[in-house]
Amino acid sequence: MDRSRAISRRKFVPAGLAAAGAAGAGKLLGQAAPARARSGRPILDSVDALIVGGGPAGIGAALGAARSGAKTLLIENHSFFGGVAAWSVGMQMNQMRPFGRPRSAVHELLIAKLAAYGEQAVALGEHEVWSNVEYLKVAILDALDEVRAGYLVHLPAVDALVERNRVTGVTVATKRGLMEIRAKVVVDCTGDADVAYFAGAETMTDPDQLMPMTLGLTLNNIPRPGTEAAAIVAAMRAGKGKYPLITSGFLEVKQVAHCNSFWINHAGTADMGRMDATDPRQRTEAECRSRRQALQMVQAIRDSENPNLRQVEWGSAGPQVSVRETRRVKGCYVITEEDAMAGRQFADTIGWRAGYVDLGGQTGSKLVRMKVHDVPYRSLVPEKLDGLLVAGRCISATHVGAAAGKSMGNCMATGHAAGAAAALCAQLGIMPRELKVARLQDKLRAEHVRLDIQDREQTNLRA
């Protein structure tokens, strides 16, 4: 069972301030000084729906909110959008088209923008989308531009604005100092539930069971044909004695879209103990040891007796480790492993999750196919805090319940629903917990989200 811990609201000021996004800076240049909040900080923007975090969930939320007519702003602390889809340097986006069927208008919009750049940009599998991440970063911008969603990069949220138990925006760090963004509804897509945590929402974590973090990497200068992924894996396994940081867990080597390079996904920090990405010291250790781990993987490959592998070059590594699990928000409903395995349905469904229960390479863990199951709207709504919705891997779920839903297509689906809900709440002037779910469901069906039980039963027969 998860151990729920009520967290008191805190103020957090980072040691260094990240750069303000170029788009935001452009709006400030040559204009009168921005309005200031009662805190004395400049107000950078005021919007209907503020989406914090630009990974798959945040992309889905921004597209969902903007398509619903809301003034939308998506902010991200990196220089690009995509989250783990982009910084894992080649990992497939799973469950984007489960069973080869379009999942929603929002999923299809992103796929269409990728496909517009040709076969070097994207390859479609049974359910997954394989992309060259450099094309992906641009395709995301194309999708956001089409729906007229605003966006800013280099803009970390460092605190939440709360008035009478309602989240009204966030404080962001810029090169011009701390600023505020005000919103009628905020959607937390940070993965780590940062906004919810800063606002004082109750969160859940399992410090003794946290899934490992992984730094993805790519390999270049690989003779084709003639070099098999299995040979690369075997070389790393053989080098474990000499290079001890190479994981003893899973090693996965795949081709990057249609490029002549390979990417490596693996069990990452699984052998290094449980590391909490919200702890500054543990996060630093995970990041730095993962850089050394990637180097040792490449060295082991180049030490191989296989002449094709001896000329392999290290192409790149992600800008940061990919984090599988930290905090989850305690919502009005907590999704469980039993819900996933039973294919549970809910009257307040706003989407569904498909694929596997995947604990990311923990010792003794293995992939277990689950049934297609509903995500209830209640799991996106914090139990006691207003003005806030959550989406992605920080929705309300147990440790294993979260592992059942972290595929990127699933995260994008919960983001889509949260963004559409935020837009409706802003238009109606109500709190997310006051929204009539039937109205949201009608909106999602109009966006080609399949919510009907009959459709679900047919999908489970194929699962």
C-alpha positions in Angstrom: 0.0 0.0 0.0 1.1 3.6 -0.6 1.9 5.7 2.4 0.1 9.0 2.0 1.8 12.0 3.5 0.2 15.4 3.9 2.8 18.0 2.9 2.5 21.5 4.2 2.9 24.3 1.7 6.4 25.6 1.4 8.3 28.3 -0.3 11.0 27.2 -2.7 13.5 29.5 -4.3 16.2 27.8 -6.5 19.9 28.7 -6.2 20.0 29.8 -9.8 17.2 31.1 -12.1 16.6 29.5 -15.4 16.4 31.6 -18.5 13.0 33.1 -19.5 11.6 31.7 -22.8 12.4 33.6 -25.9 8.8 34.1 -26.7 8.0 35.5 -23.3 11.1 37.8 -23.4 10.0 39.1 -26.8 6.7 40.2 -25.4 8.4 42.1 -22.7 11.0 43.9 -24.8 10.1 47.4 -25.8 6.9 47.5 -23.8 5.7 49.2 -20.6 6.6 47.4 -17.4 4.2 44.5 -16.7 1.6 44.7 -14.0 2.6 43.6 -10.6 0.9 41.2 -8.2 0.3 42.0 -4.5 3.5 40.1 -3.8 5.4 42.8 -5.8 6.3 40.3 -8.5 5.6 41.1 -12.2 2.7 39.3 -13.7 4.0 37.5 -16.8 0.6 36.4 -18.1 -3.0 35.7 -17.2 -4.8 32.8 -19.0 -7.7 30.5 -18.8 -5.8 27.3 -18.6 -2.1 27.1 -17.5 -0.4 23.8 -18.3 2.8 23.2 -16.3 5.2 20.7 -17.9 5.6 20.0 -21.6 5.9 16.2 -21.7 3.3 14.0 -23.4 0.7 14.8 -20.7 1.3 18.5 -21.0 1.2 18.4 -24.8 -2.1 16.6 -24.6 -3.5 19.1 -22.1 -2.4 22.1 -24.0 -3.9 20.8 -27.3 -7.1 19.7 -25.4 -7.5 23.1 -23.7 -6.8 25.2 -26.8 -9.0 23.1 -29.1 -11.8 23.8 -26.6 -11.4 27.5 -27.0 -9.5 28.4 -23.8 -6.7 30.9 -23.7 -4.0 28.4 -23.0 -0.3 28.7 -22.0 2.1 25.7 -21.8 5.3 26.2 -19.8 8.4 24.0 -19.7 11.7 24.3 -17.9 13.7 22.8 -20.8 14.3 24.5 -24.1 12.0 22.1 -25.9 8.8 20.2 -25.4 8.4 16.4 -25.5 9.6 15.3 -22.0 10.8 11.7 -22.0 9.7 11.3 -25.6 12.4 13.9 -26.6 15.1 13.5 -24.0 15.3 9.7 -24.2 16.7 10.3 -27.7 14.7 7.6 -29.5 12.4 5.7 -27.2 9.1 4.9 -28.8 5.9 6.6 -27.7 3.8 3.6 -26.6 0.0 3.3 -26.8 -0.4 6.2 -29.2 -2.5 4.0 -31.5 -3.5 1.0 -29.4 -4.3 -2.0 -31.6 -3.6 0.1 -34.6 -6.6 2.3 -34.1 -6.7 6.1 -33.8 -7.0 7.1 -30.1 -8.2 10.7 -30.3 -8.1 13.8 -32.4 -5.3 15.1 -30.2 -3.1 12.0 -30.6 -3.7 12.1 -34.3 -2.8 15.7 -34.6 0.7 15.1 -33.3 1.1 12.0 -35.4 0.0 14.0 -38.5 2.5 16.8 -37.8 5.3 14.2 -37.5 4.2 12.4 -40.6 4.4 15.6 -42.6 8.2 15.5 -42.3 8.4 12.1 -44.0 9.8 8.7 -43.1 12.9 10.1 -41.5 10.7 11.7 -38.8 8.4 8.9 -37.9 7.6 5.2 -38.1 4.3 3.7 -36.9 4.1 0.3 -35.1 1.1 -1.7 -33.8 0.5 0.8 -31.1 3.7 2.9 -30.8 5.1 5.8 -32.6 8.9 5.8 -33.3 10.3 9.2 -34.0 13.6 11.0 -34.6 13.4 13.4 -31.6 14.7 16.4 -33.5 11.7 16.2 -35.8 9.4 15.5 -32.8 10.5 18.7 -31.1 9.4 20.7 -34.2 6.2 18.7 -34.8 5.0 19.5 -31.3 5.5 23.2 -32.0 3.5 22.8 -35.2 0.6 21.1 -33.4 0.6 23.8 -30.7 0.7 26.6 -33.3 -2.2 25.0 -35.2 -4.5 25.2 -32.2 -3.1 28.6 -31.1 -1.9 27.4 -27.8 0.7 29.8 -26.2 3.9 28.4 -24.9 7.1 29.4 -23.1 10.3 27.5 -22.5 13.1 27.8 -20.0 10.4 28.6 -17.4 10.4 26.4 -14.3 7.5 26.7 -11.9 9.0 27.2 -8.4 5.9 27.8 -6.3 2.2 27.7 -6.5 -0.2 30.7 -5.9 -3.0 29.7 -3.5 -5.9 31.8 -2.4 -8.6 30.4 -0.1 -7.6 26.8 -0.9 -7.7 27.5 -4.6 -4.7 27.4 -6.9 -4.7 30.6 -8.9 -1.4 30.3 -10.8 2.3 29.7 -10.3 5.5 31.6 -9.6 8.1 31.1 -12.3 11.9 31.7 -12.4 13.2 33.9 -15.2 16.4 35.8 -16.0 14.5 38.9 -14.9 13.7 37.4 -11.6 10.6 35.7 -10.1 7.4 36.4 -12.0 3.8 35.2 -11.7 1.4 33.5 -14.1 -2.3 33.7 -13.2 -4.8 31.2 -14.4 -8.5 30.2 -13.9 -7.4 26.6 -13.8 -3.9 25.0 -13.6 -3.1 21.6 -14.9 -0.1 19.9 -13.2 1.7 17.9 -15.9 5.2 18.0 -14.2 5.4 14.3 -13.6 6.6 15.0 -10.1 3.4 16.7 -9.0 5.4 19.9 -8.4 2.6 22.4 -8.5 0.3 20.2 -6.3 3.1 19.7 -3.8 4.0 23.4 -3.7 0.3 24.2 -3.2 0.0 21.8 -0.2 -2.0 19.0 -1.8 -1.6 15.6 -0.2 0.8 13.4 -2.2 1.8 9.8 -2.1 5.1 8.1 -2.6 6.8 4.8 -1.9 10.5 5.5 -1.1 11.4 1.9 -0.8 9.8 0.9 -4.2 10.6 3.9 -6.5 11.2 2.8 -10.1 14.7 3.4 -11.5 15.8 6.4 -13.6 17.4 5.9 -17.0 19.7 8.0 -19.2 19.0 7.1 -22.8 21.9 7.1 -25.3 22.4 6.6 -29.1 25.1 4.9 -31.1 26.4 6.0 -34.5 28.8 4.7 -37.2 27.2 1.3 -37.2 27.7 -0.8 -40.4 24.3 -1.7 -41.9 23.4 -4.4 -42.7 25.5 -6.7 -40.5 25.1 -5.3 -37.1 22.3 -6.7 -35.0 20.9 -5.2 -31.8 21.5 -8.6 -30.0 25.2 -8.3 -30.6 25.3 -4.9 -29.0 23.4 -6.2 -26.0 25.8 -9.2 -25.8 28.8 -6.9 -25.8 27.5 -4.9 -22.9 26.6 -8.0 -20.9 30.1 -9.3 -21.6 31.7 -6.1 -20.4 29.9 -6.0 -17.0 32.9 -7.4 -15.1 35.2 -4.6 -16.4 32.5 -1.9 -16.4 30.5 -2.4 -13.2 28.0 0.4 -13.7 26.4 -1.5 -16.6 23.0 -2.5 -15.4 22.3 -6.1 -14.6 18.6 -5.4 -15.6 17.1 -5.2 -19.0 19.0 -3.7 -22.0 17.0 -2.7 -25.0 18.6 -1.7 -28.3 16.4 -0.4 -31.2 16.9 1.6 -34.4 16.0 5.3 -34.3 13.1 5.8 -36.7 14.6 5.3 -40.2 18.1 6.7 -39.2 21.3 4.7 -39.3 21.7 4.8 -35.5 20.6 2.9 -32.5 19.2 4.0 -29.2 19.6 2.1 -25.9 17.0 1.9 -23.2 17.9 0.0 -20.0 17.2 -0.5 -16.3 19.3 2.6 -15.4 19.8 3.1 -11.7 18.1 -0.2 -10.7 21.4 -1.6 -9.3 22.2 1.7 -7.5 19.4 1.5 -4.9 16.2 3.5 -4.7 16.8 7.1 -5.7 14.3 9.9 -5.3 14.4 12.4 -8.1 12.8 15.1 -5.9 15.7 14.9 -3.5 18.5 17.3 -4.8 21.4 15.1 -3.6 19.9 11.8 -4.8 18.9 13.4 -8.1 22.5 14.7 -8.6 23.9 11.2 -7.8 21.5 9.6 -10.3 22.3 12.1 -13.1 26.1 11.9 -12.6 26.4 8.1 -12.2 24.1 7.6 -15.2 26.6 9.7 -17.3 29.4 7.4 -16.2 27.1 4.4 -16.8 26.4 5.4 -20.4 30.2 5.9 -21.0 30.9 2.4 -19.7 28.2 0.9 -22.0 29.9 2.5 -25.0 33.3 1.3 -23.8 32.1 -2.2 -23.4 30.6 -2.2 -26.9 33.9 -0.9 -28.4 35.9 -3.5 -26.5 34.0 -6.3 -28.4 35.8 -8.7 -30.7 33.1 -8.0 -33.3 34.8 -5.6 -35.8 31.5 -3.9 -36.6 31.1 -2.9 -32.9 34.7 -1.8 -32.4 34.1 1.2 -34.7 30.8 2.2 -33.0 30.7 5.9 -31.9 28.7 7.4 -29.0 26.3 9.7 -30.7 24.4 11.4 -27.9 22.8 11.0 -24.5 19.7 12.6 -23.1 19.8 16.1 -21.5 18.7 14.4 -18.3 17.7 11.0 -16.9 14.1 9.8 -17.6 12.2 9.6 -14.3 9.6 6.9 -14.0 8.2 7.7 -10.6 8.2 10.2 -7.7 5.1 11.8 -6.1 1.5 11.1 -7.1 -1.3 13.3 -6.0 -3.9 11.9 -3.6 -7.1 12.4 -5.6 -10.8 11.8 -5.1 -10.1 8.2 -6.4 -6.9 6.2 -6.3 -6.4 3.9 -9.2 -5.1 0.4 -8.2 -3.3 -2.6 -9.7 -6.6 -4.4 -9.4 -8.3 -1.8 -11.5 -5.8 -2.4 -14.3 -5.8 -6.1 -14.2 -9.6 -6.4 -14.0 -10.2 -3.9 -16.8 -12.4 -1.8 -14.5 -14.9 0.6 -15.9 -16.1 3.8 -14.2 -19.2 6.0 -14.8 -17.0 9.1 -14.7 -14.4 7.8 -17.2 -12.5 10.4 -19.2 -10.2 8.0 -21.0 -8.5 4.6 -20.7 -5.1 3.0 -20.4 -3.7 0.1 -22.4 -0.5 -1.9 -22.4 1.5 -3.4 -19.5 2.2 -3.0 -15.8 5.8 -2.0 -16.2 7.9 -1.4 -13.1 10.9 -0.3 -15.2 13.4 -2.9 -14.4 13.1 -3.2 -10.6 14.7 -6.4 -9.3 12.3 -9.3 -9.9 9.8 -7.2 -11.9 8.5 -8.2 -15.3 6.1 -6.9 -17.8 2.6 -8.0 -17.2 -0.1 -7.3 -19.8 -3.1 -5.6 -18.2 -6.6 -5.1 -19.5 -7.8 -1.9 -21.0 -9.3 0.0 -18.1 -10.9 3.3 -17.5 -9.4 6.4 -15.9 -12.0 8.1 -13.7 -12.2 11.9 -13.7 -11.9 11.7 -9.9 -8.3 10.5 -10.3 -7.4 13.9 -11.9 -8.9 16.0 -9.1 -6.9 16.6 -5.9 -8.9 15.4 -2.9 -8.9 18.7 -1.1 -7.5 21.5 -3.3 -9.4 23.5 -5.8 -8.4 25.2 -9.1 -6.1 22.3 -10.0 -6.1 19.2 -12.2 -3.3 16.7 -12.6 -2.4 14.5 -15.6 0.3 12.1 -16.7 2.3 9.9 -14.3 1.4 12.0 -11.2 -2.4 11.2 -11.3 -3.9 9.6 -8.3 -2.8 6.0 -8.3 -0.9 3.4 -6.1 2.7 2.5 -6.9 1.6 -0.4 -9.2 -1.4 1.5 -10.4 0.9 4.2 -11.6 3.2 1.7 -13.3 0.2 0.5 -15.3 -0.4 3.9 -16.9 3.0 5.6 -17.6 3.2 4.8 -21.3 3.3 8.1 -23.2 0.1 7.6 -25.1 -1.7 6.9 -21.9 -0.3 10.1 -20.3 -1.3 12.1 -23.3 -4.8 10.8 -23.0 -5.1 12.0 -19.4 -3.6 15.3 -20.4 -6.1 15.7 -23.2 -9.0 15.1 -20.7 -7.5 17.5 -18.1 -7.0 20.2 -20.6 -10.5 19.9 -22.0 -11.9 19.9 -18.4 -9.8 23.0 -17.6 -11.2 24.8 -20.6 -14.8 24.0 -19.6 -14.3 25.1 -16.0 -12.8 28.4 -17.1 -15.7 29.0 -19.5 -18.3 28.1 -16.8 -16.5 29.8 -13.9 -16.5 26.7 -11.8 -14.0 24.5 -9.9 -12.9 21.2 -11.5 -14.7 19.2 -8.8 -17.9 21.0 -9.7 -17.8 20.1 -13.4 -20.5 17.7 -14.6 -18.5 14.8 -16.0 -21.2 14.1 -18.7 -20.4 17.4 -20.2 -16.7 16.6 -20.4 -17.4 13.2 -21.8 -19.5 14.7 -24.6 -16.6 17.0 -25.4 -14.1 14.1 -25.4 -16.4 12.0 -27.6 -16.5 14.9 -30.1 -12.7 14.7 -30.0 -12.9 11.0 -31.1 -12.1 9.6 -27.6 -13.8 6.1 -27.4 -15.5 6.0 -24.0 -18.4 3.6 -24.6 -18.4 0.3 -22.8 -19.2 -1.7 -25.9 -16.0 -0.3 -27.6 -14.0 -1.1 -24.5 -15.2 -4.7 -24.4 -14.2 -5.2 -28.0 -10.8 -3.7 -27.3 -10.2 -6.0 -24.3 -11.0 -9.0 -26.5 -8.1 -8.0 -28.6 -5.8 -7.2 -25.7 
